[in-house]
């Protein structure tokens, strides 16, 4: 008998029994934290997985299968021109408009295709941090100077953090550079504009499907009109995707037409049978993704079409379990804060508001730490910060949280560790926290 193995099993049995035996179910705060956890999990599943993550997995699959390694190496590789690589990576968020979790499959994809560590990390930070919608909302609600500080900080952070990571791991980057110099790239299978058309059609579907509702009372701005007609806009880009499937990926037009009809029927039925307007779009999105998966997996004209869906599934298998663990942990510790919900976790919100008042070094550092581990869906960080500022949070810590929060979260960190390893992940998180802290102190002293 393997004594060591049996003792390990005994340890886990004893630990689980101890947890069950001493569960503090009589504590109101513990039970509230459980409710917050379940609320956050439910909201995340309804609002984020279908409309955000599933399209993001297919976008990552496009990068993994259709975007040639030569193209990735040209713009992000170890031998790419630094000014080009960091320029593209640092402004990527203005196009993607994603959150800290949705960027993960895209980051993982370009990293696997050979992107240099610095540009890949700059892309990882920039994607959620420079979300143009969040920047506009920040300027409108928290003040113009906060919006400007956020966009300057986000672009600067992405470049500096990428350069520092590249410098720290310069030996690995040098070896990657030498390796990539000897890679002989096969000719492009299709013109780059066709791949770009297919890629950006999916990106625009992702962006407009998740276009956030404007603040109450706003019924005249361009933002409001885009939100009011966002599903018509999303439908238009879905038709462009159908064009791409037929004329670029060469999938049988009968199959694509059948997928369009089934998806459209699901959309019509959902609006009539589902009373909750927020839930109605999820049905046609799920049906559309299922139909897309079927017609690509069944296609025998081009193996890459099947590989696209398989690659998307591989990203889902890698990322989804870690995200689930992270969301549960974040909900239990920090509570559920979304829309009108404000359910505290095991850590009281009053403690956080008290700890981030003023503009001390500790207040900015603590705000950066909270931001790094708390989960923010796209645009939700602004109303949350608005409430914290009303409770006494200083302007410096507010900016620190804005610069650390949207790009990091506990679910995000767990997945990054799976891609980069523990050491590089710790260095990345530490760099974000340190730079957010310094920026907060400087901003707080000026304003």
N, C-alpha and C positions, 0 to 999 in steps of 0.2 A: 504493500500500500504506500502511495506517495503521501507521506506525512505533511509535507509543506503545502501540497494542493488541498488536502483535507482541512488543514488549519485555516487556509484562506477561505474555503467555503464556510467554515464555522464562523469566521470573523464577519462575513457579509450577512449570514443569517442572524447573528447576535446584534449587528448594527441595525438591520431592518426591524428586528423585534424591539430594540430599544427606542427607535424612532416612533414606532407604532404605540408603544407602551406610554411614552411621555408626550404624546401629541397634545399641545395646549389648546384643545378645542374650546375650553371655557374662557379663553382670552378673546375679547372683542377685536383687538387689533389683529390677532392671528387670523380670525375668521374673515375680517375685512380684507386682509391680504390675499386670502384664498379667493374671495369674490373678485378682487382686482385682477388676479391671475387669470381666472376663467373669463372675465370680461375682455381682457386684452387679447387672449387667445381667440375668442370668438370674433372680436372685431378684426383682428389680423387675418383670420381665415376668410372673412366675408369681404373685406375691403382691399386686401393687399395681395393675396396669393393669386387669385384668378386674373385680376386686371393688371397686376404689376409683374409678379414673378414668372408666371407661365409665358407671357410674351417675351420677357427678358431671357428666359432659357432658350427660346427659339432664335432670338437675336444672337446670343452667344454661340448657338449652333451654326449660324451663318458664318461668324468669324472663324469658327473651328474647321468648317468644311469648305465653304465657298471662297473665303478670302484666302488667297495664296499666302504661304509662308513668306514669300518674297516681298509681298506688299506690307506685311506686318514688320518685317525686318527693315524695310525701306524707311518707314516712319517711326518705328519704336525700337528697332534692334540695337544691339550694342555698338554697331558700326554706323548707325544713323547719325546725321548731323545733330548735335545737341540742341541747337537753337530751334530746329524744326521739330524734333521729338518732344521737347518740353513745351514748345508753343502749342502744338496740337493737343497734348495731354492736358495742359493747364486750362484750356477753354472748352474741353469736351463736355462739361456739364451744361453749358448753355444750349447744347443740342439735345442732350439725353434727358434732362429733367427727371432724374431718378433719385431714390433714397439710398441709404447706406447698405441696405440688403439687396436692392435691385441691381446695383452696380457690380455685385460679386461675381455672377456668372460671366459678365463681360470682361472683368479683370482677369478672372481665371482663364478665360479663353485666350486673350492676347498674351498672357504670361506663358501658357503652354505652347504658343506658336513661336516663342523665341524673343519676345520683347525684352529689352534691357530692364534691369531691376528699377533703375531710377525713373524712366518714363512710365513704366507700369504702375509704380507707386504714385507718381504724380497723377496719372489717370484715375487710380483708385480713390485718391483724396478729392480730386477736382469734380468727379462725376456728381456726387450729391452736394458738395459745398458751394458750387457756383451755379446751382439751379436758378435759372433766370427768373422763374416765377417766384421763388422764395426770396430772391433779392428784391424784386419789386414790392412784394408784400411786406418785407422788412422795412423798406423805406417809407411805405405808406402808413404803417401802423406804429413802428418803433422810432420813426424819425429818419429824415434824409441822411443825416450824418452817419447813423448806424448802418443804413443800407450801403453807403459808399465804403465805410470801414469794412463791412463784410466782404464786399466784392474784391477790394484791394487785398485784404487778408487772405481770402481763399486762393486767389491766383498766386500770391507770393508764397503762401504755405506749400502749395502743390509743387512749385518749382524748387523751393529750398529743401523741403523734405525729400523729394526725389533725388536731388543732387547729393544731399548728406548720406542717404542710404546707399547711393552708388559709390560714394567715397569710402564709406565704412567697409563695404564689401567689394572693394576695387579688385582684389585678387580673383574673386569669382567672376566679376565682370570682364576682367582681362582675358580669362580663360574662355569665356563665352564669346568674346570678340574674336579671338583667334579661331575658335571653332566655326563661327559663322562666316569668316572670310573664305573658308574652304567649301562652303555649301554651294553646290551647283543647282540653281533653281530651274525646274522645268518650265516650258513656256506656259503662259496663262491660258486656261481652258476657254475662257470667254472674256470679252472686253471688260475693262475695269468699270466702265460706266454702268454696265448691266448689273454687276454685283453690287455696286453702290446704290443703284435704283432699288434693288431688292432689299438691301440692308436698311436704307433710310425710309422705305415704305413701312417696314416693321417698326422702326423707331418712332415714326410719326403716329402710327396706330397706338403705340404705348403711351406717347405723350398726351394725345387728345383724349384717349379713354380714361386717363387719370387727371384731366384738367380740373383743378379744384374750384369749388364754389367761391365767388367773391364775398367780401364782408357784407353783412346785412345792410340794406339800404342802398347798395350799389346796383343800380339798374340801367345805367347809361354808358358805362365804360366799355371799351373793346373787350376787356377781360370777361365782363358779364355776357356779352353777346357770343363770345367763343364758348363760354360754359353752357349757355342756353342751347346752342346748336352743336355741341361737341359730338353727339352721337351721329348726327348727319355728316359731320366732318370725318369722324372715324369710319363711317360707312363708305365714304368716298375713297379713303385710302385703302379700305378693305377691297374695293373694286380694283384699285391699282395693283394690290397684291395678287388678285386673281389674274390680271393681265400678266404679271411677272411669272406666275406659276405656269401659265400656258406658253408664253412666247420666250421666256428666258430659261426656265427650268425644263421646258418641253414636256410637261405633264399633259395627259390627254384632256382636251377641252371638255369632253363629256363628264369626266370625273370632277373637274373644277366647277362646272356648272351645277352639277348635283350637290356639291358641297355648299355653293352659294345659296341654292334654293333651300336646303335643309337649315342653314344658318339663319336665313331671312325668315323662314317659317317659325323657327324658335324665337326670334326676336318679336314677331307679331304676337305669338301666343303668350309669351312672357308678359308683355305689356297689358294683355287682357286678363290673364289669370293671376298674376302676382300683384298684389295691392301696394307693396312697398316699392316705391320708385327707385330706391337705392339698390334693391336686390334684382330688379328686372334685367339689367344689362348683363348680369353674371351668367344667366342661362345661355343666351346666344354666344357669349364669349367662350364658354365651355364647349358648346356644340361646335363652334367654328374651329377651336383648337383640336377637338377630337376628329373632325372631318379632315383638317389639314394633316393630322398625324396618319390617318388611314390612307389618304391618297398618295402621300409621299412614301409610306412603307410598302404600299402595293405597287408602286411604279417600278417597271422593269426596264425602262428605256435608259435610265441613268442611275448608276449605283449611288452617286452623290446625294440624290434626293432622299433615299432611304437613310444614308449616313447622317444627313442633317437632323432628322428626327431622333435617331439613335443617340447622336451627340447631345442633343437637347435633353434627352432622358438621362444621360450620364451626368450632366450638370445638376439636374433635379435630384438624383440619388445622392450626389455628393453634398449638396448644399441644404436641402430641405430638412433633414434630421437635425443638423446643427442649429439651423434657424429656430426650429421648434423648441429645442432645449434652451436657447438664448431668450426667446420670447417668454417662456414660462418663468425662467429665473428673473428676468427684468421685471415682469409683472408682479412677482411675489415681493421682490426687494423694494422697487421704486413705485409700484402702483400702476394704474391704468389712466392715462391722460390723453383723451382724444375726443374730438367733437365737443359735446357738452359734458362728457363724463370726466370725473375727477375723483377716482377712488384711490385712497392712499394705500401704499404697500406696507410692509413690516417696518420700513424706515419712515418716520413721520415727515410729512411735507413741511411742517413748521420748523423742523430741525434744519432742513435744506435752506429755507428762506432766511432763517436766522444766521446760518453759516456763510451766506453769500451777500450779506449786507455790507455797504461801504465799498472801499476799493483797496483793501489790504492785499498783500501778496498771498496770504492764506485764502482769502475769499475768492480771488481769481483762480488759484490753484484748485480749490475745492470745486468751483464751478466747472473747471476743465475736466476734472475727474468724473463728476456727475454726468457731464455731457458725453464723455467717452463711453460710459457704460449704459446710459439710458437710451431707450429706443425712441426715435422720432420718425414717424412717417412723413412723407413729403409735405411741406407747408405747415405741419402741426406744431413745429417748434416756435413759430411766431406767436400764436395765441397763448401757448404755455408760458413763454417768456413775458408776455404782456401781463399775465396774472402774477408771475413771480416779481416783476418790477413793481406792480401795485402793492405787493406784500413787503416791499422794502429792499428788493435786490438792487445792487449798484449797477451803474451802466458798464463799468469795466468787466465785472463778472458776467454780465449779460452777453457782451461780445465774446468773452472767452467761451461761454457755453455754446454760442452760435457757431463758433469756429471749430469746436471740438465735437459738438453733438451730432449734426447731420451726417458727418463723414464716418463716425464711429458709433458702435453700439455693442452690447455684449454678444448678440447673435452674430453681428458682423465680424467681431474679433475672433470668435470661435472658427468661423469659416476661413478667415485669412490665415489663421494658424495651420489649417489643413492644406493651404496652398503654399505658404512661404516657410512654414516651420515655426517653432516656438520662439527662437531667438530673434529672427527678423521681425516677427509680429510684435514682440515686446519693444524692440527698438522703434518701430513705426509708431506704436501707441505712445511711447515716451516722448518722441519728437513732437507729435501732435499736441500732447498735454503741455509740454514746456513752451512751445510757441504760442499756444492759445493763452497760457498764463501771462507771458510777457506782453502779448498784444493787449490783453485786458487791462493790465497795469498801466500801459502807455495811454490807451484810449480813456481810461477812467481819470487819469491825471489831466488830460486835455479837455474833457467834457464833464 
